[in-house]
């Protein structure tokens, strides 16, 4: 596990975040004090790819197609689209 902001490995567990379904492990970076969940780390992508997801989606790209073209999971595409909607 590494920090999603500064990529430091100095990350500690910081309890759980409650979700509608179950819960997800929360982490805290000891370098930059960023809190994040395992889910965010799991879906982390290059900035370029995230921009591409939005670009393709705005051009009426299907989520499944975007996932296939970029070689990422459908859940990851949906995660990034949801974050900015
Ligand atoms: Zn950090």
PDB file of the backbone (N, CA, C, O) and the ligand in Angstrom, with CONECT records:
HET     ZN  A 101       1
ATOM      1  N   UNK A   1       0.845  -1.202   0.000  1.00  0.00           N
ATOM      2  CA  UNK A   1       0.000   0.000   0.000  1.00  0.00           C
ATOM      3  C   UNK A   1       0.877   1.247   0.000  1.00  0.00           C
ATOM      4  O   UNK A   1       1.821   1.353   0.783  1.00  0.00           O
ATOM      5  N   UNK A   2       0.565   2.168  -0.866  1.00  0.00           N
ATOM      6  CA  UNK A   2       1.300   3.435  -0.880  1.00  0.00           C
ATOM      7  C   UNK A   2       0.309   4.596  -0.964  1.00  0.00           C
ATOM      8  O   UNK A   2      -0.842   4.422  -1.362  1.00  0.00           O
ATOM      9  N   UNK A   3       0.778   5.769  -0.584  1.00  0.00           N
ATOM     10  CA  UNK A   3      -0.075   6.948  -0.546  1.00  0.00           C
ATOM     11  C   UNK A   3      -0.542   7.314  -1.958  1.00  0.00           C
ATOM     12  O   UNK A   3       0.241   7.293  -2.908  1.00  0.00           O
ATOM     13  N   UNK A   4      -1.824   7.647  -2.079  1.00  0.00           N
ATOM     14  CA  UNK A   4      -2.354   7.979  -3.404  1.00  0.00           C
ATOM     15  C   UNK A   4      -1.925   9.377  -3.834  1.00  0.00           C
ATOM     16  O   UNK A   4      -2.039   9.727  -5.009  1.00  0.00           O
ATOM     17  N   UNK A   5      -1.436  10.173  -2.895  1.00  0.00           N
ATOM     18  CA  UNK A   5      -1.010  11.531  -3.256  1.00  0.00           C
ATOM     19  C   UNK A   5       0.496  11.599  -3.490  1.00  0.00           C
ATOM     20  O   UNK A   5       0.943  12.027  -4.555  1.00  0.00           O
ATOM     21  N   UNK A   6       1.279  11.178  -2.495  1.00  0.00           N
ATOM     22  CA  UNK A   6       2.729  11.361  -2.610  1.00  0.00           C
ATOM     23  C   UNK A   6       3.469  10.040  -2.841  1.00  0.00           C
ATOM     24  O   UNK A   6       4.693  10.025  -2.972  1.00  0.00           O
ATOM     25  N   UNK A   7       2.718   8.930  -2.890  1.00  0.00           N
ATOM     26  CA  UNK A   7       3.279   7.609  -3.169  1.00  0.00           C
ATOM     27  C   UNK A   7       4.253   7.115  -2.093  1.00  0.00           C
ATOM     28  O   UNK A   7       5.043   6.203  -2.338  1.00  0.00           O
ATOM     29  N   UNK A   8       4.194   7.710  -0.920  1.00  0.00           N
ATOM     30  CA  UNK A   8       5.038   7.255   0.180  1.00  0.00           C
ATOM     31  C   UNK A   8       4.565   5.885   0.657  1.00  0.00           C
ATOM     32  O   UNK A   8       3.383   5.553   0.572  1.00  0.00           O
ATOM     33  N   UNK A   9       5.498   5.114   1.152  1.00  0.00           N
ATOM     34  CA  UNK A   9       5.128   3.800   1.707  1.00  0.00           C
ATOM     35  C   UNK A   9       4.839   3.915   3.205  1.00  0.00           C
ATOM     36  O   UNK A   9       4.428   2.943   3.838  1.00  0.00           O
ATOM     37  N   UNK A  10       5.049   5.074   3.750  1.00  0.00           N
ATOM     38  CA  UNK A  10       4.822   5.266   5.181  1.00  0.00           C
ATOM     39  C   UNK A  10       3.332   5.505   5.449  1.00  0.00           C
ATOM     40  O   UNK A  10       2.898   6.606   5.789  1.00  0.00           O
ATOM     41  N   UNK A  11       2.587   4.435   5.283  1.00  0.00           N
ATOM     42  CA  UNK A  11       1.138   4.498   5.387  1.00  0.00           C
ATOM     43  C   UNK A  11       0.690   3.614   6.545  1.00  0.00           C
ATOM     44  O   UNK A  11       1.154   2.483   6.688  1.00  0.00           O
ATOM     45  N   UNK A  12      -0.207   4.131   7.364  1.00  0.00           N
ATOM     46  CA  UNK A  12      -0.714   3.330   8.489  1.00  0.00           C
ATOM     47  C   UNK A  12      -2.225   3.159   8.354  1.00  0.00           C
ATOM     48  O   UNK A  12      -2.907   3.980   7.740  1.00  0.00           O
ATOM     49  N   UNK A  13      -2.729   2.085   8.936  1.00  0.00           N
ATOM     50  CA  UNK A  13      -4.172   1.860   8.947  1.00  0.00           C
ATOM     51  C   UNK A  13      -4.824   2.872   9.886  1.00  0.00           C
ATOM     52  O   UNK A  13      -4.289   3.182  10.950  1.00  0.00           O
ATOM     53  N   UNK A  14      -5.960   3.371   9.488  1.00  0.00           N
ATOM     54  CA  UNK A  14      -6.623   4.415  10.286  1.00  0.00           C
ATOM     55  C   UNK A  14      -8.107   4.115  10.432  1.00  0.00           C
ATOM     56  O   UNK A  14      -8.955   4.974  10.190  1.00  0.00           O
ATOM     57  N   UNK A  15      -8.404   2.898  10.826  1.00  0.00           N
ATOM     58  CA  UNK A  15      -9.802   2.544  11.077  1.00  0.00           C
ATOM     59  C   UNK A  15     -10.558   2.242   9.800  1.00  0.00           C
ATOM     60  O   UNK A  15      -9.971   2.020   8.741  1.00  0.00           O
ATOM     61  N   UNK A  16     -11.879   2.241   9.926  1.00  0.00           N
ATOM     62  CA  UNK A  16     -12.724   1.881   8.793  1.00  0.00           C
ATOM     63  C   UNK A  16     -13.667   3.008   8.428  1.00  0.00           C
ATOM     64  O   UNK A  16     -14.076   3.799   9.278  1.00  0.00           O
ATOM     65  N   UNK A  17     -14.002   3.069   7.158  1.00  0.00           N
ATOM     66  CA  UNK A  17     -14.991   4.026   6.696  1.00  0.00           C
ATOM     67  C   UNK A  17     -16.244   3.228   6.373  1.00  0.00           C
ATOM     68  O   UNK A  17     -16.190   2.223   5.665  1.00  0.00           O
ATOM     69  N   UNK A  18     -17.370   3.687   6.900  1.00  0.00           N
ATOM     70  CA  UNK A  18     -18.634   2.989   6.661  1.00  0.00           C
ATOM     71  C   UNK A  18     -19.176   3.311   5.285  1.00  0.00           C
ATOM     72  O   UNK A  18     -19.196   4.468   4.866  1.00  0.00           O
ATOM     73  N   UNK A  19     -19.608   2.291   4.597  1.00  0.00           N
ATOM     74  CA  UNK A  19     -20.233   2.463   3.295  1.00  0.00           C
ATOM     75  C   UNK A  19     -21.666   1.954   3.384  1.00  0.00           C
ATOM     76  O   UNK A  19     -22.057   1.333   4.373  1.00  0.00           O
ATOM     77  N   UNK A  20     -22.434   2.220   2.350  1.00  0.00           N
ATOM     78  CA  UNK A  20     -23.802   1.698   2.354  1.00  0.00           C
ATOM     79  C   UNK A  20     -23.781   0.175   2.471  1.00  0.00           C
ATOM     80  O   UNK A  20     -24.649  -0.429   3.101  1.00  0.00           O
ATOM     81  N   UNK A  21     -22.784  -0.420   1.860  1.00  0.00           N
ATOM     82  CA  UNK A  21     -22.630  -1.869   1.954  1.00  0.00           C
ATOM     83  C   UNK A  21     -21.294  -2.164   2.605  1.00  0.00           C
ATOM     84  O   UNK A  21     -20.240  -2.027   1.985  1.00  0.00           O
ATOM     85  N   UNK A  22     -21.353  -2.569   3.853  1.00  0.00           N
ATOM     86  CA  UNK A  22     -20.129  -2.953   4.539  1.00  0.00           C
ATOM     87  C   UNK A  22     -19.244  -1.772   4.866  1.00  0.00           C
ATOM     88  O   UNK A  22     -19.719  -0.658   5.089  1.00  0.00           O
ATOM     89  N   UNK A  23     -17.955  -2.031   4.892  1.00  0.00           N
ATOM     90  CA  UNK A  23     -17.017  -0.983   5.266  1.00  0.00           C
ATOM     91  C   UNK A  23     -15.717  -1.182   4.511  1.00  0.00           C
ATOM     92  O   UNK A  23     -15.456  -2.253   3.961  1.00  0.00           O
ATOM     93  N   UNK A  24     -14.909  -0.137   4.493  1.00  0.00           N
ATOM     94  CA  UNK A  24     -13.658  -0.213   3.752  1.00  0.00           C
ATOM     95  C   UNK A  24     -12.528   0.294   4.656  1.00  0.00           C
ATOM     96  O   UNK A  24     -12.709   1.224   5.442  1.00  0.00           O
ATOM     97  N   UNK A  25     -11.389  -0.328   4.526  1.00  0.00           N
ATOM     98  CA  UNK A  25     -10.233   0.049   5.341  1.00  0.00           C
ATOM     99  C   UNK A  25      -9.754   1.455   4.985  1.00  0.00           C
ATOM    100  O   UNK A  25      -9.593   1.789   3.811  1.00  0.00           O
ATOM    101  N   UNK A  26      -9.530   2.264   6.006  1.00  0.00           N
ATOM    102  CA  UNK A  26      -8.999   3.603   5.780  1.00  0.00           C
ATOM    103  C   UNK A  26      -7.516   3.633   6.106  1.00  0.00           C
ATOM    104  O   UNK A  26      -7.059   2.940   7.015  1.00  0.00           O
ATOM    105  N   UNK A  27      -6.768   4.434   5.364  1.00  0.00           N
ATOM    106  CA  UNK A  27      -5.328   4.561   5.590  1.00  0.00           C
ATOM    107  C   UNK A  27      -4.966   6.031   5.756  1.00  0.00           C
ATOM    108  O   UNK A  27      -5.662   6.926   5.276  1.00  0.00           O
ATOM    109  N   UNK A  28      -3.855   6.247   6.451  1.00  0.00           N
ATOM    110  CA  UNK A  28      -3.370   7.611   6.586  1.00  0.00           C
ATOM    111  C   UNK A  28      -1.887   7.627   6.221  1.00  0.00           C
ATOM    112  O   UNK A  28      -1.111   6.777   6.658  1.00  0.00           O
ATOM    113  N   UNK A  29      -1.520   8.610   5.416  1.00  0.00           N
ATOM    114  CA  UNK A  29      -0.124   8.763   5.028  1.00  0.00           C
ATOM    115  C   UNK A  29       0.607   9.579   6.099  1.00  0.00           C
ATOM    116  O   UNK A  29       0.140  10.639   6.516  1.00  0.00           O
ATOM    117  N   UNK A  30       1.739   9.074   6.526  1.00  0.00           N
ATOM    118  CA  UNK A  30       2.503   9.774   7.558  1.00  0.00           C
ATOM    119  C   UNK A  30       3.394  10.863   6.976  1.00  0.00           C
ATOM    120  O   UNK A  30       3.965  11.664   7.716  1.00  0.00           O
ATOM    121  N   UNK A  31       3.512  10.892   5.665  1.00  0.00           N
ATOM    122  CA  UNK A  31       4.317  11.927   5.010  1.00  0.00           C
ATOM    123  C   UNK A  31       3.494  13.199   4.786  1.00  0.00           C
ATOM    124  O   UNK A  31       3.906  14.293   5.171  1.00  0.00           O
ATOM    125  N   UNK A  32       2.328  13.040   4.159  1.00  0.00           N
ATOM    126  CA  UNK A  32       1.544  14.228   3.785  1.00  0.00           C
ATOM    127  C   UNK A  32       0.208  14.309   4.511  1.00  0.00           C
ATOM    128  O   UNK A  32      -0.591  15.208   4.249  1.00  0.00           O
ATOM    129  N   UNK A  33      -0.037  13.364   5.433  1.00  0.00           N
ATOM    130  CA  UNK A  33      -1.267  13.354   6.230  1.00  0.00           C
ATOM    131  C   UNK A  33      -2.548  13.167   5.433  1.00  0.00           C
ATOM    132  O   UNK A  33      -3.634  13.507   5.902  1.00  0.00           O
ATOM    133  N   UNK A  34      -2.421  12.633   4.241  1.00  0.00           N
ATOM    134  CA  UNK A  34      -3.592  12.365   3.412  1.00  0.00           C
ATOM    135  C   UNK A  34      -4.299  11.106   3.915  1.00  0.00           C
ATOM    136  O   UNK A  34      -3.662  10.085   4.172  1.00  0.00           O
ATOM    137  N   UNK A  35      -5.623  11.194   4.050  1.00  0.00           N
ATOM    138  CA  UNK A  35      -6.424  10.010   4.356  1.00  0.00           C
ATOM    139  C   UNK A  35      -6.960   9.450   3.052  1.00  0.00           C
ATOM    140  O   UNK A  35      -7.357  10.203   2.163  1.00  0.00           O
ATOM    141  N   UNK A  36      -6.971   8.139   2.938  1.00  0.00           N
ATOM    142  CA  UNK A  36      -7.575   7.522   1.764  1.00  0.00           C
ATOM    143  C   UNK A  36      -8.005   6.106   2.110  1.00  0.00           C
ATOM    144  O   UNK A  36      -7.593   5.548   3.127  1.00  0.00           O
ATOM    145  N   UNK A  37      -8.835   5.539   1.257  1.00  0.00           N
ATOM    146  CA  UNK A  37      -9.303   4.180   1.490  1.00  0.00           C
ATOM    147  C   UNK A  37      -8.627   3.234   0.519  1.00  0.00           C
ATOM    148  O   UNK A  37      -8.063   3.647  -0.494  1.00  0.00           O
ATOM    149  N   UNK A  38      -8.695   1.975   0.847  1.00  0.00           N
ATOM    150  CA  UNK A  38      -8.126   0.961  -0.033  1.00  0.00           C
ATOM    151  C   UNK A  38      -8.765   1.016  -1.413  1.00  0.00           C
ATOM    152  O   UNK A  38      -8.136   0.709  -2.426  1.00  0.00           O
ATOM    153  N   UNK A  39     -10.041   1.419  -1.424  1.00  0.00           N
ATOM    154  CA  UNK A  39     -10.768   1.492  -2.685  1.00  0.00           C
ATOM    155  C   UNK A  39     -10.141   2.530  -3.611  1.00  0.00           C
ATOM    156  O   UNK A  39      -9.950   2.282  -4.802  1.00  0.00           O
ATOM    157  N   UNK A  40      -9.828   3.674  -3.058  1.00  0.00           N
ATOM    158  CA  UNK A  40      -9.200   4.722  -3.866  1.00  0.00           C
ATOM    159  C   UNK A  40      -7.858   4.262  -4.423  1.00  0.00           C
ATOM    160  O   UNK A  40      -7.519   4.525  -5.577  1.00  0.00           O
ATOM    161  N   UNK A  41      -7.114   3.578  -3.586  1.00  0.00           N
ATOM    162  CA  UNK A  41      -5.812   3.086  -4.024  1.00  0.00           C
ATOM    163  C   UNK A  41      -5.985   2.037  -5.117  1.00  0.00           C
ATOM    164  O   UNK A  41      -5.211   1.970  -6.073  1.00  0.00           O
ATOM    165  N   UNK A  42      -7.014   1.227  -4.949  1.00  0.00           N
ATOM    166  CA  UNK A  42      -7.267   0.154  -5.902  1.00  0.00           C
ATOM    167  C   UNK A  42      -7.615   0.709  -7.275  1.00  0.00           C
ATOM    168  O   UNK A  42      -7.191   0.173  -8.299  1.00  0.00           O
ATOM    169  N   UNK A  43      -8.397   1.795  -7.286  1.00  0.00           N
ATOM    170  CA  UNK A  43      -8.847   2.374  -8.552  1.00  0.00           C
ATOM    171  C   UNK A  43      -7.919   3.459  -9.070  1.00  0.00           C
ATOM    172  O   UNK A  43      -8.252   4.140 -10.039  1.00  0.00           O
ATOM    173  N   UNK A  44      -6.774   3.631  -8.450  1.00  0.00           N
ATOM    174  CA  UNK A  44      -5.884   4.720  -8.845  1.00  0.00           C
ATOM    175  C   UNK A  44      -5.385   4.531 -10.274  1.00  0.00           C
ATOM    176  O   UNK A  44      -4.998   3.437 -10.683  1.00  0.00           O
ATOM    177  N   UNK A  45      -5.406   5.625 -11.010  1.00  0.00           N
ATOM    178  CA  UNK A  45      -4.955   5.581 -12.406  1.00  0.00           C
ATOM    179  C   UNK A  45      -4.049   6.767 -12.677  1.00  0.00           C
ATOM    180  O   UNK A  45      -4.002   7.717 -11.896  1.00  0.00           O
ATOM    181  N   UNK A  46      -3.335   6.705 -13.781  1.00  0.00           N
ATOM    182  CA  UNK A  46      -2.576   7.867 -14.233  1.00  0.00           C
ATOM    183  C   UNK A  46      -3.542   9.003 -14.530  1.00  0.00           C
ATOM    184  O   UNK A  46      -4.690   8.782 -14.917  1.00  0.00           O
ATOM    185  N   UNK A  47      -3.054  10.226 -14.340  1.00  0.00           N
ATOM    186  CA  UNK A  47      -3.879  11.402 -14.631  1.00  0.00           C
ATOM    187  C   UNK A  47      -4.373  11.380 -16.076  1.00  0.00           C
ATOM    188  O   UNK A  47      -5.519  11.727 -16.362  1.00  0.00           O
ATOM    189  N   UNK A  48      -3.496  10.969 -16.970  1.00  0.00           N
ATOM    190  CA  UNK A  48      -3.832  10.917 -18.394  1.00  0.00           C
ATOM    191  C   UNK A  48      -5.025  10.004 -18.652  1.00  0.00           C
ATOM    192  O   UNK A  48      -5.926  10.332 -19.425  1.00  0.00           O
ATOM    193  N   UNK A  49      -5.010   8.848 -17.984  1.00  0.00           N
ATOM    194  CA  UNK A  49      -6.083   7.882 -18.203  1.00  0.00           C
ATOM    195  C   UNK A  49      -7.400   8.399 -17.643  1.00  0.00           C
ATOM    196  O   UNK A  49      -8.459   8.206 -18.239  1.00  0.00           O
ATOM    197  N   UNK A  50      -7.321   9.053 -16.498  1.00  0.00           N
ATOM    198  CA  UNK A  50      -8.535   9.608 -15.902  1.00  0.00           C
ATOM    199  C   UNK A  50      -9.130  10.662 -16.834  1.00  0.00           C
ATOM    200  O   UNK A  50     -10.344  10.712 -17.030  1.00  0.00           O
ATOM    201  N   UNK A  51      -8.274  11.496 -17.402  1.00  0.00           N
ATOM    202  CA  UNK A  51      -8.751  12.514 -18.340  1.00  0.00           C
ATOM    203  C   UNK A  51      -9.389  11.872 -19.558  1.00  0.00           C
ATOM    204  O   UNK A  51     -10.412  12.337 -20.061  1.00  0.00           O
ATOM    205  N   UNK A  52      -8.772  10.799 -20.023  1.00  0.00           N
ATOM    206  CA  UNK A  52      -9.308  10.077 -21.180  1.00  0.00           C
ATOM    207  C   UNK A  52     -10.684   9.498 -20.887  1.00  0.00           C
ATOM    208  O   UNK A  52     -11.577   9.532 -21.734  1.00  0.00           O
ATOM    209  N   UNK A  53     -10.846   8.968 -19.680  1.00  0.00           N
ATOM    210  CA  UNK A  53     -12.144   8.408 -19.292  1.00  0.00           C
ATOM    211  C   UNK A  53     -13.222   9.477 -19.432  1.00  0.00           C
ATOM    212  O   UNK A  53     -14.287   9.231 -19.999  1.00  0.00           O
ATOM    213  N   UNK A  54     -12.934  10.658 -18.912  1.00  0.00           N
ATOM    214  CA  UNK A  54     -13.931  11.730 -18.963  1.00  0.00           C
ATOM    215  C   UNK A  54     -14.175  12.214 -20.392  1.00  0.00           C
ATOM    216  O   UNK A  54     -15.308  12.485 -20.788  1.00  0.00           O
ATOM    217  N   UNK A  55     -13.103  12.314 -21.142  1.00  0.00           N
ATOM    218  CA  UNK A  55     -13.205  12.754 -22.529  1.00  0.00           C
ATOM    219  C   UNK A  55     -14.078  11.796 -23.342  1.00  0.00           C
ATOM    220  O   UNK A  55     -14.986  12.208 -24.064  1.00  0.00           O
ATOM    221  N   UNK A  56     -13.774  10.508 -23.198  1.00  0.00           N
ATOM    222  CA  UNK A  56     -14.527   9.506 -23.946  1.00  0.00           C
ATOM    223  C   UNK A  56     -15.982   9.474 -23.509  1.00  0.00           C
ATOM    224  O   UNK A  56     -16.887   9.279 -24.321  1.00  0.00           O
ATOM    225  N   UNK A  57     -16.189   9.667 -22.223  1.00  0.00           N
ATOM    226  CA  UNK A  57     -17.553   9.627 -21.702  1.00  0.00           C
ATOM    227  C   UNK A  57     -18.355  10.817 -22.218  1.00  0.00           C
ATOM    228  O   UNK A  57     -19.529  10.679 -22.561  1.00  0.00           O
ATOM    229  N   UNK A  58     -17.721  11.980 -22.271  1.00  0.00           N
ATOM    230  CA  UNK A  58     -18.392  13.175 -22.784  1.00  0.00           C
ATOM    231  C   UNK A  58     -18.750  13.010 -24.253  1.00  0.00           C
ATOM    232  O   UNK A  58     -19.724  13.588 -24.735  1.00  0.00           O
ATOM    233  N   UNK A  59     -17.953  12.213 -24.958  1.00  0.00           N
ATOM    234  CA  UNK A  59     -18.246  11.964 -26.369  1.00  0.00           C
ATOM    235  C   UNK A  59     -19.124  10.747 -26.529  1.00  0.00           C
ATOM    236  O   UNK A  59     -19.055  10.025 -27.523  1.00  0.00           O
ATOM    237  N   UNK A  60     -19.952  10.539 -25.522  1.00  0.00           N
ATOM    238  CA  UNK A  60     -20.953   9.467 -25.526  1.00  0.00           C
ATOM    239  C   UNK A  60     -20.348   8.069 -25.620  1.00  0.00           C
ATOM    240  O   UNK A  60     -20.957   7.148 -26.166  1.00  0.00           O
ATOM    241  N   UNK A  61     -19.165   7.932 -25.090  1.00  0.00           N
ATOM    242  CA  UNK A  61     -18.563   6.611 -25.056  1.00  0.00           C
ATOM    243  C   UNK A  61     -19.239   5.748 -24.008  1.00  0.00           C
ATOM    244  O   UNK A  61     -19.562   6.211 -22.914  1.00  0.00           O
ATOM    245  N   UNK A  62     -19.445   4.500 -24.353  1.00  0.00           N
ATOM    246  CA  UNK A  62     -20.026   3.568 -23.397  1.00  0.00           C
ATOM    247  C   UNK A  62     -18.995   3.234 -22.331  1.00  0.00           C
ATOM    248  O   UNK A  62     -17.806   3.113 -22.627  1.00  0.00           O
ATOM    249  N   UNK A  63     -19.447   3.086 -21.098  1.00  0.00           N
ATOM    250  CA  UNK A  63     -18.505   2.794 -20.011  1.00  0.00           C
ATOM    251  C   UNK A  63     -17.728   1.500 -20.243  1.00  0.00           C
ATOM    252  O   UNK A  63     -16.531   1.417 -19.971  1.00  0.00           O
ATOM    253  N   UNK A  64     -18.433   0.500 -20.747  1.00  0.00           N
ATOM    254  CA  UNK A  64     -17.780  -0.782 -21.024  1.00  0.00           C
ATOM    255  C   UNK A  64     -16.688  -0.640 -22.089  1.00  0.00           C
ATOM    256  O   UNK A  64     -15.616  -1.237 -21.995  1.00  0.00           O
ATOM    257  N   UNK A  65     -16.998   0.163 -23.095  1.00  0.00           N
ATOM    258  CA  UNK A  65     -16.059   0.375 -24.188  1.00  0.00           C
ATOM    259  C   UNK A  65     -14.825   1.129 -23.674  1.00  0.00           C
ATOM    260  O   UNK A  65     -13.692   0.789 -24.012  1.00  0.00           O
ATOM    261  N   UNK A  66     -15.063   2.144 -22.862  1.00  0.00           N
ATOM    262  CA  UNK A  66     -13.963   2.915 -22.295  1.00  0.00           C
ATOM    263  C   UNK A  66     -13.042   1.989 -21.512  1.00  0.00           C
ATOM    264  O   UNK A  66     -11.820   2.049 -21.648  1.00  0.00           O
ATOM    265  N   UNK A  67     -13.637   1.142 -20.699  1.00  0.00           N
ATOM    266  CA  UNK A  67     -12.860   0.216 -19.884  1.00  0.00           C
ATOM    267  C   UNK A  67     -12.007  -0.698 -20.759  1.00  0.00           C
ATOM    268  O   UNK A  67     -10.847  -0.970 -20.451  1.00  0.00           O
ATOM    269  N   UNK A  68     -12.601  -1.164 -21.851  1.00  0.00           N
ATOM    270  CA  UNK A  68     -11.887  -2.098 -22.728  1.00  0.00           C
ATOM    271  C   UNK A  68     -10.742  -1.385 -23.448  1.00  0.00           C
ATOM    272  O   UNK A  68      -9.623  -1.892 -23.522  1.00  0.00           O
ATOM    273  N   UNK A  69     -11.046  -0.206 -23.973  1.00  0.00           N
ATOM    274  CA  UNK A  69     -10.031   0.533 -24.736  1.00  0.00           C
ATOM    275  C   UNK A  69      -8.835   0.894 -23.849  1.00  0.00           C
ATOM    276  O   UNK A  69      -7.682   0.793 -24.269  1.00  0.00           O
ATOM    277  N   UNK A  70      -9.132   1.316 -22.615  1.00  0.00           N
ATOM    278  CA  UNK A  70      -8.052   1.746 -21.728  1.00  0.00           C
ATOM    279  C   UNK A  70      -7.426   0.587 -20.948  1.00  0.00           C
ATOM    280  O   UNK A  70      -6.415   0.759 -20.266  1.00  0.00           O
ATOM    281  N   UNK A  71      -8.034  -0.583 -21.055  1.00  0.00           N
ATOM    282  CA  UNK A  71      -7.490  -1.746 -20.364  1.00  0.00           C
ATOM    283  C   UNK A  71      -7.623  -1.661 -18.850  1.00  0.00           C
ATOM    284  O   UNK A  71      -6.755  -2.122 -18.110  1.00  0.00           O
ATOM    285  N   UNK A  72      -8.725  -1.065 -18.402  1.00  0.00           N
ATOM    286  CA  UNK A  72      -8.983  -1.006 -16.969  1.00  0.00           C
ATOM    287  C   UNK A  72     -10.326  -1.670 -16.677  1.00  0.00           C
ATOM    288  O   UNK A  72     -11.083  -1.983 -17.596  1.00  0.00           O
ATOM    289  N   UNK A  73     -10.614  -1.881 -15.406  1.00  0.00           N
ATOM    290  CA  UNK A  73     -11.873  -2.513 -15.029  1.00  0.00           C
ATOM    291  C   UNK A  73     -13.041  -1.550 -15.186  1.00  0.00           C
ATOM    292  O   UNK A  73     -12.880  -0.333 -15.093  1.00  0.00           O
ATOM    293  N   UNK A  74     -14.216  -2.117 -15.424  1.00  0.00           N
ATOM    294  CA  UNK A  74     -15.423  -1.305 -15.542  1.00  0.00           C
ATOM    295  C   UNK A  74     -15.684  -0.551 -14.233  1.00  0.00           C
ATOM    296  O   UNK A  74     -16.089   0.611 -14.251  1.00  0.00           O
ATOM    297  N   UNK A  75     -15.451  -1.209 -13.117  1.00  0.00           N
ATOM    298  CA  UNK A  75     -15.678  -0.576 -11.812  1.00  0.00           C
ATOM    299  C   UNK A  75     -14.780   0.648 -11.641  1.00  0.00           C
ATOM    300  O   UNK A  75     -15.173   1.635 -11.018  1.00  0.00           O
ATOM    301  N   UNK A  76     -13.583   0.575 -12.193  1.00  0.00           N
ATOM    302  CA  UNK A  76     -12.641   1.698 -12.089  1.00  0.00           C
ATOM    303  C   UNK A  76     -13.137   2.882 -12.920  1.00  0.00           C
ATOM    304  O   UNK A  76     -13.055   4.032 -12.489  1.00  0.00           O
ATOM    305  N   UNK A  77     -13.651   2.587 -14.116  1.00  0.00           N
ATOM    306  CA  UNK A  77     -14.215   3.650 -14.956  1.00  0.00           C
ATOM    307  C   UNK A  77     -15.376   4.316 -14.224  1.00  0.00           C
ATOM    308  O   UNK A  77     -15.457   5.542 -14.159  1.00  0.00           O
ATOM    309  N   UNK A  78     -16.260   3.510 -13.680  1.00  0.00           N
ATOM    310  CA  UNK A  78     -17.431   4.041 -12.985  1.00  0.00           C
ATOM    311  C   UNK A  78     -17.023   4.832 -11.748  1.00  0.00           C
ATOM    312  O   UNK A  78     -17.620   5.858 -11.421  1.00  0.00           O
ATOM    313  N   UNK A  79     -16.007   4.338 -11.075  1.00  0.00           N
ATOM    314  CA  UNK A  79     -15.531   5.033  -9.871  1.00  0.00           C
ATOM    315  C   UNK A  79     -15.083   6.446 -10.208  1.00  0.00           C
ATOM    316  O   UNK A  79     -15.438   7.386  -9.496  1.00  0.00           O
ATOM    317  N   UNK A  80     -14.315   6.619 -11.271  1.00  0.00           N
ATOM    318  CA  UNK A  80     -13.793   7.928 -11.607  1.00  0.00           C
ATOM    319  C   UNK A  80     -14.855   8.862 -12.193  1.00  0.00           C
ATOM    320  O   UNK A  80     -14.790  10.076 -12.003  1.00  0.00           O
ATOM    321  N   UNK A  81     -15.816   8.301 -12.892  1.00  0.00           N
ATOM    322  CA  UNK A  81     -16.901   9.127 -13.434  1.00  0.00           C
ATOM    323  C   UNK A  81     -17.791   9.626 -12.304  1.00  0.00           C
ATOM    324  O   UNK A  81     -18.239  10.773 -12.309  1.00  0.00           O
ATOM    325  N   UNK A  82     -18.037   8.764 -11.354  1.00  0.00           N
ATOM    326  CA  UNK A  82     -18.921   9.087 -10.236  1.00  0.00           C
ATOM    327  C   UNK A  82     -18.325  10.191  -9.370  1.00  0.00           C
ATOM    328  O   UNK A  82     -19.044  11.027  -8.824  1.00  0.00           O
ATOM    329  N   UNK A  83     -17.003  10.179  -9.255  1.00  0.00           N
ATOM    330  CA  UNK A  83     -16.336  11.104  -8.357  1.00  0.00           C
ATOM    331  C   UNK A  83     -16.543  12.568  -8.750  1.00  0.00           C
ATOM    332  O   UNK A  83     -16.524  13.452  -7.894  1.00  0.00           O
ATOM    333  N   UNK A  84     -16.741  12.822 -10.052  1.00  0.00           N
ATOM    334  CA  UNK A  84     -16.834  14.207 -10.504  1.00  0.00           C
ATOM    335  C   UNK A  84     -18.246  14.588 -10.917  1.00  0.00           C
ATOM    336  O   UNK A  84     -18.498  15.734 -11.291  1.00  0.00           O
ATOM    337  N   UNK A  85     -19.171  13.632 -10.850  1.00  0.00           N
ATOM    338  CA  UNK A  85     -20.538  13.947 -11.275  1.00  0.00           C
ATOM    339  C   UNK A  85     -21.309  14.602 -10.147  1.00  0.00           C
ATOM    340  O   UNK A  85     -22.481  14.940 -10.316  1.00  0.00           O
TER     341      UNK A  85
HETATM  342 ZN    ZN A 101       1.269  10.969   1.221  1.00  0.00          ZN
END
